[in-house]
């Protein structure tokens, strides 16, 4: 789905949600700063991320009894991608790198590979 095909009000709300999600974005940054050997993590999705999911994928409701989780991949230092998946409400999010990578890869929708390649090229071009 292209952002440009969304209504103006939805586009404005998505911009506000990005600002509202800044605490989660900074928490991801701190996680990877403290753990330089890691490139993946899993955490509960923030309220702003959950609302973003609903706005971008209105036909993808949360299955009753589950929660939204965020899997984060650090492509390069300071460059991260997030994907979302449903899981049981009491899942342990303090998982090792290989489990977090598996969850991230399993949750990808297909477009992330091209986005990652483009981000890597952009970062390398500015290095």
Buried (B, 14 or more C-beta within 10 A) or exposed (E): EEEEEBEEEBEEBBEEBEEBBEEBBEEBBEBBEEEEEBBBBBBBBBEBBBBBBEBBEEEEEEEEEEBBBBBBBBBBEEEBBBBBBBBEEEEEBEBEEEBBBBBBEEBBEEEBEEEBEEBEEEBEEEE
